[in-house]
Amino acid sequence: MNGPFWCGVDVGSSYAKAVLVDAEGEVAAEAVRRTGVAFDVVAAALRADLLGALPGAAAEGIARTVATGYGRDNVAFADGAVTELTCQAVAGWHLFRRAVTLIDVGGQDTKVIVLGPDGRRKSFQMNRRCASGTGAFLEEMAARLDTTPAGLETLAARGGEAVALSSFCTVFAKSELLSLIRGGRAVEDIALGVYDAVVRRVVEMAPLRDEIVLTGGAARPGGVLVRRFEAVLGRPVLVPAKPQMTGALGAALVAMRGGEASQ
Amino acid sequence: MPRLESTTRMQALMAEAFRECDAAAWDPGRRVAWCSSVGPVELLRALGFAIFFPENHAAMLGASRAATDLIPAASAEGYSPDVCSYMTSDIGAFRRGVTALSRVDPSITAVPRPDVLVYDTNQCRDVLDWFSFYGRQWGAPVIGVSAPRGVGEVTGDLVASVAAQIRGLVQPLESIAGRRLDAGRLREAVAVSRDTSILWRRVLSTGEARPSPLTFFDACVHMGPAVVLRGDPRSAAYYEGLLAELEGRVARGEAAVAGERVRLYWEGMPIWGRLRDVSDLLARLGACVAGSTYCSSWVFDALDPDAPFDSMARAALELFITRTDAVKERILAAEARRYSVHGIVFHDAKTCPNNSNCRYGMPGRLAAGPGVPSVVVHSDLNDLRLHADEGVRLALEAFVEQCAEASP
């Protein structure tokens, strides 16, 4: 497979993701790594992962690369950089082809992006200067419950009655967890309450009127976060097959269009 | 971005004004008044006061990125970090014995000691708290105007009420100044302010041109004389020169932002400690902030030398910051049209609720009604602990991309 391919690299705060698309815009290869602290190194490693997954593929077969995410300006081999809001919008339109509202629960921030019926972004909202409602919140709460983010979801899946966390602040929420543990609440119910806290923060960011598409590493299809969103919104939530990859996919599609953000 | 040639002249003029005020503070024959930035300046000019503007000083502390380190000194005295960071950084500077004026002229070692502090609460209550701190420090009288806020229609009754309060300042100010108010000098000061205001409005209006010859960030710097030298003929003379330079740029089609492709409007306070960074970021993206509510706050259309008190009152009441959200919404929609902008950047300044106009649904109403898109950046005027570079950068870049998509 010699290409041509178009490459998208999404260097997020927790994970870096990369996608190659072919001339039909179909995903040819994808890769994920922990971001770490050397953005340029992880980006280069991801590109090697992509090429390694395609027998016969070489860097010369990549016609254009666009970077996105927090480390978008650190991808030395990228031909351009575009924000993840644009990339998520491009991927959302590519995958669903209708007016939807995208919710991307990222590691460091959460975004709500409204797509119009023409696929253009109508508006967007980001969380304020606070980790509540983000993947970082889940990571912090998991650590307080002495488990991993995956372990937190396992616990929450066994929860029955979600504990209501009153705090908007991640640091205060951690101390609130201590009180709940001390009070003898079931850790599974506390874990479920952590997910509800994320959902509550997100639904207050913008009116969620259209169909909802949930993306981000925590938005596992059929997972707890998706189910809690559906419970709060009272309607099904759409989730792409690879919700963690949509930023990188969007970047690859932007690369395919010559690096312009236009839909 | 090409530097405006007038900048050097402006800096010299500002330094001159600061030196004069400092000299007055050391001169037993002179009296110094501190005044809130949209207070009754003309009255003070007519009575011969040297005038110092603490808000200008606080903005200098912010722009020099000194403010964040100074605020804790005020917090330690019980001034919450949630209240106006102009006030807390200024009080912190006082407590630490430093002044931003030293950066302009090292021979100035302190803010000029006031003989009187004159406020107008048309912008916020914090100016009164701020001035009261210094009043207690120096035993100086704190007097001023308690103006109505949330003004819809500027009615005759409101004007009469505020005008009466301004008239009420005359006698105590005369006592402090040691002279009687000369009606002719007051008319003259109001006339000079009006002339300055007209010129400043014309300067800002050059931003309507496409491409714009100046940005909001330029205007934040060049508004200095409109604030500090209001009612002083030197300010009008300065703006004549600046206007000529900008009109020359317009005639030649010279852009403040090379390759201007997106036009924006700024609503709210500047982020003083990141003024250059945000300016450079938007310039790199080809986005020009062509207009702002902030810089328009020193346009006083109502000033009339033939009715000094009533017109000063009306001018203070007509200010954007003092109005209801319904009026502000109409003004913003009109400004968006006037400057042909793609959208509005709302600055939600944590410590300045009175000039953060996105907190009661305004962005949504402007999108749903006149169809003006916007983005909200969360930061602060002076406290950089409340500013997240990455978040602000991402929001602005994403909004510029959205605007560019909307009109390729």
Interface residues (C-beta under 8 A of the other chain):
Chain A: Y70 V82 T83 E84 L85 T86 D109 R120 R121 K122 S123 F124 M126 R128 R129 A261 S262 Q263
Chain B: A367 P373 V375 H378 L386 A388 E390 G391 L394 A395 E397 A398 F399 E401 Q402 A404 E405 A406 P408
